[in-house]
Amino acid sequence: MAWHVSILTALATGCIYSVMAVGVVLIYRTSRVLAFHVGEIGMLTAYILVSVWVPGGGFLNLGAAVIAAFGIAALSGVVMYVLVERIGGRLGHFVGTVITIAATIALNGLMGLVWAAQTWRMPLFPGTIGFFGVNLSIQNLAVILIGSAALVGIVVLIRHTSLGIDMQAIANNPALARLRGISVQKTLCAAWMMGSLLAALSGVMIASVSVVSVEGAVIGVSAIVAALIGGMTNVGFAIVGAFLLAGCETLVTLFGEPRFSQVIPVLGLLLLLVMRPTGLASRSENIMRV
């Protein structure tokens, strides 16, 4: 693999991991729930998109497929909000995390039932483009541009909009946020929807550069590890963690056995737990009984 191809692949993979990891952080910061189901949400969205979309069907068909796929993703965020916050909220954050694990199992079963675990290609941006005598993948370039735009957009939303400020207030002190007139439940619902939409975008991007398959949901593990590397509460460090994972996977693919790249997230998590349990953000949290 040429060096320019490796760099482009690492950047595209880092963008994919980053987008999903940011969704994990948003959910955790507002709800204190680790969203294990994000990889399955991503692959479900990709399956719906590839089922509705007809290659060569024009922009209307592609638009309808995108609306259907991401509409289902947003709806899944609302469903998870109801299950975790409205029904399981009284039982504590641990129960909420268990609910996301149950959702992982249910979504895997749903995809196996509806699509029989089929593997499909979804080349949204096929072909290559020449740049100073080098052929670059249009698909990878599109992933980098779309992923970067999504990350910039979410950072701007968090820091410069009323919804983002409300999310920060709830993350810091939910009780005080409620006293200041912030609609906590609406904000939590918005956070779950945003987390699901970011997971959906990552799922579509990873499927477009590889394939649509149930096994592709393993991207959720990489995203969670990236968020853990960042400390679970910091969007910026989660992005750094995502690119570190992508870079390590690319190096293993280049100089070692490509199949071993799948163990990089697990090794990264083990090293994190041994060397820096609080993540790059170095922020520890007090866990209390409820």
C-alpha positions as YAML, in Angstrom:
chain: A
units: angstrom
residues:
- id: 1
  name: MET
  ca: [0.00, 0.00, 0.00]
- id: 2
  name: ALA
  ca: [1.51, 3.33, -1.11]
- id: 3
  name: TRP
  ca: [2.18, 5.91, 1.59]
- id: 4
  name: HIS
  ca: [-0.36, 8.39, 0.23]
- id: 5
  name: VAL
  ca: [-3.05, 5.71, 0.19]
- id: 6
  name: SER
  ca: [-2.19, 4.76, 3.77]
- id: 7
  name: ILE
  ca: [-2.38, 8.35, 5.00]
- id: 8
  name: LEU
  ca: [-5.69, 8.92, 3.23]
- id: 9
  name: THR
  ca: [-7.10, 5.69, 4.65]
- id: 10
  name: ALA
  ca: [-5.96, 6.57, 8.17]
- id: 11
  name: LEU
  ca: [-7.52, 10.05, 7.93]
- id: 12
  name: ALA
  ca: [-10.82, 8.64, 6.62]
- id: 13
  name: THR
  ca: [-10.91, 5.96, 9.33]
- id: 14
  name: GLY
  ca: [-10.08, 8.55, 11.98]
- id: 15
  name: CYS
  ca: [-12.97, 10.74, 10.82]
- id: 16
  name: ILE
  ca: [-15.35, 7.79, 10.94]
- id: 17
  name: TYR
  ca: [-14.29, 6.79, 14.45]
- id: 18
  name: SER
  ca: [-14.34, 10.43, 15.60]
- id: 19
  name: VAL
  ca: [-17.92, 11.09, 14.53]
- id: 20
  name: MET
  ca: [-19.23, 8.03, 16.37]
- id: 21
  name: ALA
  ca: [-17.01, 8.65, 19.41]
- id: 22
  name: VAL
  ca: [-18.38, 12.20, 19.71]
- id: 23
  name: GLY
  ca: [-21.89, 10.72, 19.72]
- id: 24
  name: VAL
  ca: [-20.85, 8.38, 22.55]
- id: 25
  name: VAL
  ca: [-19.45, 11.34, 24.51]
- id: 26
  name: LEU
  ca: [-22.60, 13.44, 24.02]
- id: 27
  name: ILE
  ca: [-24.80, 10.67, 25.38]
- id: 28
  name: TYR
  ca: [-22.48, 9.92, 28.27]
- id: 29
  name: ARG
  ca: [-22.02, 13.57, 29.30]
- id: 30
  name: THR
  ca: [-25.74, 14.23, 29.49]
- id: 31
  name: SER
  ca: [-27.05, 10.82, 30.65]
- id: 32
  name: ARG
  ca: [-24.01, 9.13, 32.25]
- id: 33
  name: VAL
  ca: [-24.82, 6.07, 30.16]
- id: 34
  name: LEU
  ca: [-22.25, 4.24, 28.02]
- id: 35
  name: ALA
  ca: [-23.97, 3.68, 24.66]
- id: 36
  name: PHE
  ca: [-22.90, 0.19, 23.57]
- id: 37
  name: HIS
  ca: [-25.45, 0.13, 20.74]
- id: 38
  name: VAL
  ca: [-23.97, 2.86, 18.52]
- id: 39
  name: GLY
  ca: [-22.28, 0.44, 16.12]
- id: 40
  name: GLU
  ca: [-25.56, -1.37, 15.52]
- id: 41
  name: ILE
  ca: [-27.37, 1.93, 14.91]
- id: 42
  name: GLY
  ca: [-24.74, 2.76, 12.29]
- id: 43
  name: MET
  ca: [-25.10, -0.55, 10.46]
- id: 44
  name: LEU
  ca: [-28.91, -0.48, 10.66]
- id: 45
  name: THR
  ca: [-28.83, 2.93, 8.99]
- id: 46
  name: ALA
  ca: [-26.49, 1.63, 6.28]
- id: 47
  name: TYR
  ca: [-28.76, -1.37, 5.63]
- id: 48
  name: ILE
  ca: [-31.82, 0.85, 5.30]
- id: 49
  name: LEU
  ca: [-29.96, 3.25, 2.99]
- id: 50
  name: VAL
  ca: [-28.66, 0.52, 0.68]
- id: 51
  name: SER
  ca: [-32.11, -1.12, 0.61]
- id: 52
  name: VAL
  ca: [-33.93, 2.04, -0.49]
- id: 53
  name: TRP
  ca: [-31.23, 3.56, -2.67]
- id: 54
  name: VAL
  ca: [-31.05, 2.49, -6.31]
- id: 55
  name: PRO
  ca: [-27.65, 3.30, -7.90]
- id: 56
  name: GLY
  ca: [-28.26, 5.58, -10.85]
- id: 57
  name: GLY
  ca: [-31.73, 6.45, -9.59]
- id: 58
  name: GLY
  ca: [-30.93, 10.15, -9.37]
- id: 59
  name: PHE
  ca: [-30.83, 12.65, -6.55]
- id: 60
  name: LEU
  ca: [-34.49, 12.19, -5.63]
- id: 61
  name: ASN
  ca: [-34.00, 8.50, -4.97]
- id: 62
  name: LEU
  ca: [-30.80, 9.12, -3.02]
- id: 63
  name: GLY
  ca: [-32.52, 11.89, -1.05]
- id: 64
  name: ALA
  ca: [-35.45, 9.63, -0.18]
- id: 65
  name: ALA
  ca: [-33.03, 6.90, 0.94]
- id: 66
  name: VAL
  ca: [-31.08, 9.32, 3.13]
- id: 67
  name: ILE
  ca: [-34.26, 10.72, 4.70]
- id: 68
  name: ALA
  ca: [-35.60, 7.22, 5.40]
- id: 69
  name: ALA
  ca: [-32.33, 5.91, 6.86]
- id: 70
  name: PHE
  ca: [-31.51, 8.89, 9.04]
- id: 71
  name: GLY
  ca: [-35.15, 9.32, 10.02]
- id: 72
  name: ILE
  ca: [-35.10, 5.80, 11.45]
- id: 73
  name: ALA
  ca: [-31.84, 6.62, 13.22]
- id: 74
  name: ALA
  ca: [-33.36, 9.71, 14.82]
- id: 75
  name: LEU
  ca: [-36.42, 7.69, 15.85]
- id: 76
  name: SER
  ca: [-34.16, 5.08, 17.44]
- id: 77
  name: GLY
  ca: [-32.60, 7.88, 19.49]
- id: 78
  name: VAL
  ca: [-36.02, 8.86, 20.77]
- id: 79
  name: VAL
  ca: [-36.84, 5.23, 21.60]
- id: 80
  name: MET
  ca: [-33.57, 4.85, 23.51]
- id: 81
  name: TYR
  ca: [-34.29, 8.08, 25.40]
- id: 82
  name: VAL
  ca: [-37.68, 6.74, 26.47]
- id: 83
  name: LEU
  ca: [-36.25, 3.36, 27.50]
- id: 84
  name: VAL
  ca: [-33.21, 4.71, 29.32]
- id: 85
  name: GLU
  ca: [-34.37, 8.02, 30.77]
- id: 86
  name: ARG
  ca: [-38.13, 7.75, 31.18]
- id: 87
  name: ILE
  ca: [-38.44, 4.07, 32.07]
- id: 88
  name: GLY
  ca: [-35.04, 3.02, 33.40]
- id: 89
  name: GLY
  ca: [-33.91, 6.38, 34.76]
- id: 90
  name: ARG
  ca: [-35.24, 5.73, 38.24]
- id: 91
  name: LEU
  ca: [-33.08, 2.61, 38.49]
- id: 92
  name: GLY
  ca: [-29.72, 4.31, 37.93]
- id: 93
  name: HIS
  ca: [-27.14, 4.82, 35.21]
- id: 94
  name: PHE
  ca: [-25.93, 1.21, 35.30]
- id: 95
  name: VAL
  ca: [-29.37, -0.01, 34.28]
- id: 96
  name: GLY
  ca: [-29.32, 2.49, 31.41]
- id: 97
  name: THR
  ca: [-26.06, 1.00, 30.16]
- id: 98
  name: VAL
  ca: [-27.54, -2.50, 30.40]
- id: 99
  name: ILE
  ca: [-30.47, -1.30, 28.28]
- id: 100
  name: THR
  ca: [-28.05, -0.20, 25.55]
- id: 101
  name: ILE
  ca: [-26.46, -3.67, 25.66]
- id: 102
  name: ALA
  ca: [-29.92, -5.21, 25.27]
- id: 103
  name: ALA
  ca: [-30.52, -2.85, 22.34]
- id: 104
  name: THR
  ca: [-27.28, -4.12, 20.77]
- id: 105
  name: ILE
  ca: [-28.56, -7.70, 20.90]
- id: 106
  name: ALA
  ca: [-32.01, -6.72, 19.62]
- id: 107
  name: LEU
  ca: [-30.63, -4.70, 16.69]
- id: 108
  name: ASN
  ca: [-28.27, -7.51, 15.70]
- id: 109
  name: GLY
  ca: [-31.22, -9.89, 15.71]
- id: 110
  name: LEU
  ca: [-33.32, -7.45, 13.68]
- id: 111
  name: MET
  ca: [-30.65, -7.04, 11.02]
- id: 112
  name: GLY
  ca: [-30.18, -10.80, 10.81]
- id: 113
  name: LEU
  ca: [-33.93, -11.34, 10.52]
- id: 114
  name: VAL
  ca: [-34.64, -8.67, 7.90]
- id: 115
  name: TRP
  ca: [-31.48, -8.83, 5.79]
- id: 116
  name: ALA
  ca: [-30.34, -12.38, 6.63]
- id: 117
  name: ALA
  ca: [-26.85, -11.04, 7.45]
- id: 118
  name: GLN
  ca: [-26.26, -10.20, 3.77]
- id: 119
  name: THR
  ca: [-23.16, -8.28, 2.72]
- id: 120
  name: TRP
  ca: [-23.74, -5.47, 0.23]
- id: 121
  name: ARG
  ca: [-21.59, -2.92, -1.52]
- id: 122
  name: MET
  ca: [-22.54, 0.76, -1.22]
- id: 123
  name: PRO
  ca: [-20.15, 2.86, -3.38]
- id: 124
  name: LEU
  ca: [-21.64, 6.31, -2.86]
- id: 125
  name: PHE
  ca: [-18.61, 8.07, -4.35]
- id: 126
  name: PRO
  ca: [-16.79, 5.63, -6.66]
- id: 127
  name: GLY
  ca: [-13.65, 6.31, -8.64]
- id: 128
  name: THR
  ca: [-10.37, 8.14, -8.14]
- id: 129
  name: ILE
  ca: [-9.10, 11.64, -8.77]
- id: 130
  name: GLY
  ca: [-5.62, 12.66, -9.87]
- id: 131
  name: PHE
  ca: [-3.65, 15.02, -7.65]
- id: 132
  name: PHE
  ca: [-0.06, 15.89, -8.59]
- id: 133
  name: GLY
  ca: [0.30, 12.59, -10.38]
- id: 134
  name: VAL
  ca: [-1.24, 10.58, -7.53]
- id: 135
  name: ASN
  ca: [-4.61, 8.83, -7.76]
- id: 136
  name: LEU
  ca: [-6.68, 9.41, -4.64]
- id: 137
  name: SER
  ca: [-9.90, 7.63, -3.70]
- id: 138
  name: ILE
  ca: [-12.89, 9.93, -4.08]
- id: 139
  name: GLN
  ca: [-14.69, 7.81, -1.48]
- id: 140
  name: ASN
  ca: [-12.02, 8.44, 1.16]
- id: 141
  name: LEU
  ca: [-11.86, 12.13, 0.29]
- id: 142
  name: ALA
  ca: [-15.65, 12.41, 0.62]
- id: 143
  name: VAL
  ca: [-15.55, 10.65, 4.00]
- id: 144
  name: ILE
  ca: [-12.86, 13.06, 5.25]
- id: 145
  name: LEU
  ca: [-14.80, 16.11, 4.07]
- id: 146
  name: ILE
  ca: [-18.18, 14.92, 5.40]
- id: 147
  name: GLY
  ca: [-16.69, 13.71, 8.69]
- id: 148
  name: SER
  ca: [-14.74, 16.94, 9.22]
- id: 149
  name: ALA
  ca: [-17.83, 19.02, 8.48]
- id: 150
  name: ALA
  ca: [-19.87, 16.97, 10.96]
- id: 151
  name: LEU
  ca: [-17.22, 17.36, 13.67]
- id: 152
  name: VAL
  ca: [-16.94, 21.12, 13.14]
- id: 153
  name: GLY
  ca: [-20.72, 21.41, 13.15]
- id: 154
  name: ILE
  ca: [-21.12, 19.50, 16.40]
- id: 155
  name: VAL
  ca: [-18.38, 21.51, 18.14]
- id: 156
  name: VAL
  ca: [-20.04, 24.76, 17.04]
- id: 157
  name: LEU
  ca: [-23.42, 23.47, 18.22]
- id: 158
  name: ILE
  ca: [-22.07, 22.51, 21.64]
- id: 159
  name: ARG
  ca: [-20.21, 25.76, 22.25]
- id: 160
  name: HIS
  ca: [-22.28, 28.42, 20.51]
- id: 161
  name: THR
  ca: [-25.95, 27.40, 20.55]
- id: 162
  name: SER
  ca: [-28.52, 27.42, 23.32]
- id: 163
  name: LEU
  ca: [-29.03, 23.67, 22.98]
- id: 164
  name: GLY
  ca: [-25.31, 23.02, 23.35]
- id: 165
  name: ILE
  ca: [-25.06, 25.31, 26.37]
- id: 166
  name: ASP
  ca: [-28.04, 23.53, 27.93]
- id: 167
  name: MET
  ca: [-26.27, 20.20, 27.37]
- id: 168
  name: GLN
  ca: [-23.17, 21.50, 29.10]
- id: 169
  name: ALA
  ca: [-25.25, 22.75, 32.03]
- id: 170
  name: ILE
  ca: [-26.96, 19.37, 32.41]
- id: 171
  name: ALA
  ca: [-23.62, 17.58, 32.16]
- id: 172
  name: ASN
  ca: [-22.23, 19.73, 34.99]
- id: 173
  name: ASN
  ca: [-25.23, 19.77, 37.32]
- id: 174
  name: PRO
  ca: [-28.66, 18.46, 36.23]
- id: 175
  name: ALA
  ca: [-30.44, 19.68, 39.36]
- id: 176
  name: LEU
  ca: [-29.10, 23.22, 39.02]
- id: 177
  name: ALA
  ca: [-29.91, 23.22, 35.31]
- id: 178
  name: ARG
  ca: [-33.51, 22.32, 36.13]
- id: 179
  name: LEU
  ca: [-33.71, 25.13, 38.69]
- id: 180
  name: ARG
  ca: [-32.49, 27.60, 36.07]
- id: 181
  name: GLY
  ca: [-35.43, 26.71, 33.84]
- id: 182
  name: ILE
  ca: [-33.68, 24.37, 31.40]
- id: 183
  name: SER
  ca: [-35.94, 21.65, 30.00]
- id: 184
  name: VAL
  ca: [-33.81, 18.72, 31.06]
- id: 185
  name: GLN
  ca: [-35.92, 15.99, 29.47]
- id: 186
  name: LYS
  ca: [-36.11, 17.73, 26.07]
- id: 187
  name: THR
  ca: [-32.38, 18.32, 26.13]
- id: 188
  name: LEU
  ca: [-31.69, 14.71, 27.03]
- id: 189
  name: CYS
  ca: [-33.93, 13.57, 24.18]
- id: 190
  name: ALA
  ca: [-32.03, 15.87, 21.80]
- id: 191
  name: ALA
  ca: [-28.71, 14.42, 23.02]
- id: 192
  name: TRP
  ca: [-29.88, 10.86, 22.36]
- id: 193
  name: MET
  ca: [-31.11, 11.83, 18.90]
- id: 194
  name: MET
  ca: [-27.83, 13.56, 18.07]
- id: 195
  name: GLY
  ca: [-25.83, 10.59, 19.31]
- id: 196
  name: SER
  ca: [-27.90, 8.25, 17.12]
- id: 197
  name: LEU
  ca: [-27.56, 10.50, 14.07]
- id: 198
  name: LEU
  ca: [-23.78, 10.70, 14.50]
- id: 199
  name: ALA
  ca: [-23.64, 6.92, 14.85]
- id: 200
  name: ALA
  ca: [-25.76, 6.64, 11.70]
- id: 201
  name: LEU
  ca: [-23.43, 8.92, 9.77]
- id: 202
  name: SER
  ca: [-20.40, 6.87, 10.87]
- id: 203
  name: GLY
  ca: [-22.14, 3.65, 9.88]
- id: 204
  name: VAL
  ca: [-22.90, 4.96, 6.40]
- id: 205
  name: MET
  ca: [-19.34, 6.23, 5.97]
- id: 206
  name: ILE
  ca: [-17.68, 2.97, 7.07]
- id: 207
  name: ALA
  ca: [-20.08, 0.97, 4.88]
- id: 208
  name: SER
  ca: [-19.30, 3.16, 1.87]
- id: 209
  name: VAL
  ca: [-15.55, 2.53, 2.13]
- id: 210
  name: SER
  ca: [-15.94, -1.19, 2.91]
- id: 211
  name: VAL
  ca: [-19.23, -3.12, 2.87]
- id: 212
  name: VAL
  ca: [-22.61, -3.15, 4.56]
- id: 213
  name: SER
  ca: [-22.60, -6.11, 6.95]
- id: 214
  name: VAL
  ca: [-23.66, -7.03, 10.46]
- id: 215
  name: GLU
  ca: [-19.99, -7.51, 11.34]
- id: 216
  name: GLY
  ca: [-19.42, -3.84, 10.53]
- id: 217
  name: ALA
  ca: [-21.10, -2.97, 13.82]
- id: 218
  name: VAL
  ca: [-17.74, -3.66, 15.48]
- id: 219
  name: ILE
  ca: [-16.95, -0.03, 14.66]
- id: 220
  name: GLY
  ca: [-18.89, 0.74, 17.83]
- id: 221
  name: VAL
  ca: [-16.14, -0.88, 19.89]
- id: 222
  name: SER
  ca: [-13.52, 1.38, 18.30]
- id: 223
  name: ALA
  ca: [-15.67, 4.44, 18.89]
- id: 224
  name: ILE
  ca: [-16.22, 3.56, 22.56]
- id: 225
  name: VAL
  ca: [-12.49, 2.95, 23.05]
- id: 226
  name: ALA
  ca: [-11.73, 6.31, 21.41]
- id: 227
  name: ALA
  ca: [-14.18, 8.00, 23.77]
- id: 228
  name: LEU
  ca: [-12.60, 6.21, 26.73]
- id: 229
  name: ILE
  ca: [-9.14, 7.34, 25.63]
- id: 230
  name: GLY
  ca: [-10.48, 10.88, 25.65]
- id: 231
  name: GLY
  ca: [-11.88, 10.46, 29.15]
- id: 232
  name: MET
  ca: [-15.58, 10.13, 28.13]
- id: 233
  name: THR
  ca: [-16.30, 13.80, 28.86]
- id: 234
  name: ASN
  ca: [-14.20, 15.69, 26.32]
- id: 235
  name: VAL
  ca: [-15.12, 15.87, 22.63]
- id: 236
  name: GLY
  ca: [-11.68, 17.08, 21.57]
- id: 237
  name: PHE
  ca: [-9.79, 14.28, 23.30]
- id: 238
  name: ALA
  ca: [-12.25, 11.73, 21.93]
- id: 239
  name: ILE
  ca: [-11.33, 12.92, 18.43]
- id: 240
  name: VAL
  ca: [-7.63, 12.61, 19.31]
- id: 241
  name: GLY
  ca: [-8.25, 9.08, 20.58]
- id: 242
  name: ALA
  ca: [-10.07, 8.17, 17.37]
- id: 243
  name: PHE
  ca: [-7.19, 9.29, 15.17]
- id: 244
  name: LEU
  ca: [-4.68, 7.49, 17.42]
- id: 245
  name: LEU
  ca: [-6.61, 4.25, 16.95]
- id: 246
  name: ALA
  ca: [-6.91, 4.78, 13.19]
- id: 247
  name: GLY
  ca: [-3.19, 5.52, 12.90]
- id: 248
  name: CYS
  ca: [-2.22, 2.42, 14.89]
- id: 249
  name: GLU
  ca: [-4.52, 0.22, 12.80]
- id: 250
  name: THR
  ca: [-2.98, 1.59, 9.60]
- id: 251
  name: LEU
  ca: [0.56, 0.96, 10.86]
- id: 252
  name: VAL
  ca: [-0.32, -2.63, 11.76]
- id: 253
  name: THR
  ca: [-1.86, -3.13, 8.32]
- id: 254
  name: LEU
  ca: [1.25, -1.66, 6.64]
- id: 255
  name: PHE
  ca: [3.98, -3.43, 8.58]
- id: 256
  name: GLY
  ca: [2.22, -6.45, 10.01]
- id: 257
  name: GLU
  ca: [-0.74, -8.74, 9.44]
- id: 258
  name: PRO
  ca: [-3.86, -6.76, 8.38]
- id: 259
  name: ARG
  ca: [-6.20, -8.99, 10.36]
- id: 260
  name: PHE
  ca: [-4.36, -8.10, 13.57]
- id: 261
  name: SER
  ca: [-5.57, -4.50, 13.21]
- id: 262
  name: GLN
  ca: [-8.89, -5.64, 14.70]
- id: 263
  name: VAL
  ca: [-7.27, -6.17, 18.09]
- id: 264
  name: ILE
  ca: [-5.87, -2.62, 18.25]
- id: 265
  name: PRO
  ca: [-8.96, -1.19, 20.05]
- id: 266
  name: VAL
  ca: [-8.75, -3.93, 22.70]
- id: 267
  name: LEU
  ca: [-5.02, -3.40, 23.20]
- id: 268
  name: GLY
  ca: [-5.58, 0.36, 23.33]
- id: 269
  name: LEU
  ca: [-8.19, -0.10, 26.04]
- id: 270
  name: LEU
  ca: [-5.92, -2.36, 28.08]
- id: 271
  name: LEU
  ca: [-3.02, 0.09, 27.85]
- id: 272
  name: LEU
  ca: [-5.35, 2.92, 28.83]
- id: 273
  name: LEU
  ca: [-6.58, 1.07, 31.91]
- id: 274
  name: VAL
  ca: [-3.01, 0.30, 32.99]
- id: 275
  name: MET
  ca: [-1.30, 3.62, 32.22]
- id: 276
  name: ARG
  ca: [-4.00, 6.31, 32.36]
- id: 277
  name: PRO
  ca: [-7.38, 5.07, 33.66]
- id: 278
  name: THR
  ca: [-8.93, 8.56, 33.55]
- id: 279
  name: GLY
  ca: [-8.10, 9.05, 29.87]
- id: 280
  name: LEU
  ca: [-6.32, 11.92, 28.16]
- id: 281
  name: ALA
  ca: [-8.62, 14.44, 29.84]
- id: 282
  name: SER
  ca: [-7.41, 13.21, 33.26]
- id: 283
  name: ARG
  ca: [-10.84, 13.80, 34.73]
- id: 284
  name: SER
  ca: [-12.05, 11.29, 37.29]
- id: 285
  name: GLU
  ca: [-15.64, 10.98, 38.48]
- id: 286
  name: ASN
  ca: [-17.13, 10.00, 41.79]
- id: 287
  name: ILE
  ca: [-19.41, 6.98, 41.52]
- id: 288
  name: MET
  ca: [-22.11, 6.93, 44.17]
- id: 289
  name: ARG
  ca: [-24.67, 4.32, 45.11]
- id: 290
  name: VAL
  ca: [-28.27, 5.11, 44.27]
...
